[in-house]
Amino acid sequence: MSQRTTMPKAIRFFLLSSGLVLFAACGVRFVPMALEDPYANLKDKPDFPDFKARTVYSNTTGDEVWGPEACGELAFDQKRAWEGNAIRIQWQQDAACDWVGMGIGWDAWAAKDLSGITDEAAFRFRLRSTEGESRIPIMILLLEDYSGIMCAAPLRAGHMESYPLNEEWRQVTIPLSEFSYKQDGTNMRNIKQLVIELQGGGDVLLDDIEIVALPETESGPNAQAKPSLVALERLPQPLFEGSLPNAWGLEKNESRDFRLTGNGLEMVWTAQGPWSPMCFS
């Protein structure tokens, strides 16, 4: 069994005294110091100090926010808001609706120059279902410039900090670099508004929409997404059995005609015209 030995107090005092004398001989002296926070000057430093239109929506209920004219309804909800007033948007797209959506002409509809921050900024907002648990709604964010040209970035599950969507507020982060402004020719120096196209159906609350710096993570800005997986009870699982309640792109245009019939999904298309997809979840 080992026994711990202790140094006599006299020897410890001698060594401590000798050390202090040695420091004094070398010109070293101790002075009073205060503990400081090295990040104190960074805490209140705003993202992109030269860009003044960072707040897209925060308690605004004026004419900057507009809602669907058909197949939907926009209202403001103070009781269930993240802070102040949340935007409640309800919609149900059907054959009579050519387009359903909403928009925000933030910063009093002034022209916004996003060209200098497209690679390092993101739209960040809060999202929740109005009631119960729901699928992730089909939402496409659009940036419109003052010449009317839009670029798009669809909402994906990886943009959310966790899912499925329920009555708890979720943080959503969509990088500006995911918008198709290069392909579509949108003038990012002259942005008019943020438009949100709504497809299928849904009933959700939006709040606290702002432009922020992208988080720095090893796996990129969406590394925080944490899916909640539900085990399948049986395999195979049917994907289509005569109805597609969560589908979009089922319509006729100049190059194709996609529709549900009594015999299933009928798809007719030609090589002429723009690329026009459809999707179902």
SULMOQUI-V93011 format. One line per field, one symbol per residue. phi: phi as a letter, one per 40 degrees, with the letter a starting at -180 (. if undefined). psi: psi as a letter, one per 30 degrees, with the letter a starting at -180 (. if undefined). burial: 1 if it has 16 or more other ideal C-beta (glycine too) atoms within 10 Angstrom, else 0. A space follows every 10 residues. Layout:
# SULMOQUI-V93011
phi->???
psi->???
burial->???
This chain:
# SULMOQUI-V93011
phi->.cbcbbcdcc cccccccccc ccccccgcbc bcbbcbccbd cccccccfdc bcbcccaagc bcccbbbcca gaababbccb ccagbccbbb aacaccbcab aaabccgfgc cbbbccbccb bacbabaacc agbaccccbb cbbbcccgcb bbaccbdccc caaccacccb cbbbcccccc ccccgcccca ccabbbcbbg aaabbbafca bbccccbcbg cbcccbcbcb cccabcbcba bgabcbbbgc abbcbaabac bcchcbbbab ccgccbcbaa b
psi->klkkkkkkee eeeeeeeeee eeeefggklk lklkkljfge ffegjlkiff jfhfjekjgk gagfklakfl glkklkjeeg lekcklkkkk ljkaffjekk alljilhhgl kkjgffgffg llkklkklle kakllkljkj kkkklgfgkl lljkkleffk flllkagkkk kkjjkfffkh eeefgkjffh kelkkjkklb lljlkklhkl klkkkjlega fgffkjkjkk kkelklkkek hflifhllgi lkaffljklk affbjkjkll flllkjlllk .
burial->0000000000 0000000000 0000000000 0000000000 0000001100 0011011001 0001101100 1101000000 1100111111 1010001001 1111111000 0111001000 1111111111 0001111111 1111100001 1110100011 0011100011 0111111110 1000011101 1111111111 1111111111 1001000000 1100100000 0000000000 0001011101 0000010100 0000100000 0000000001 0
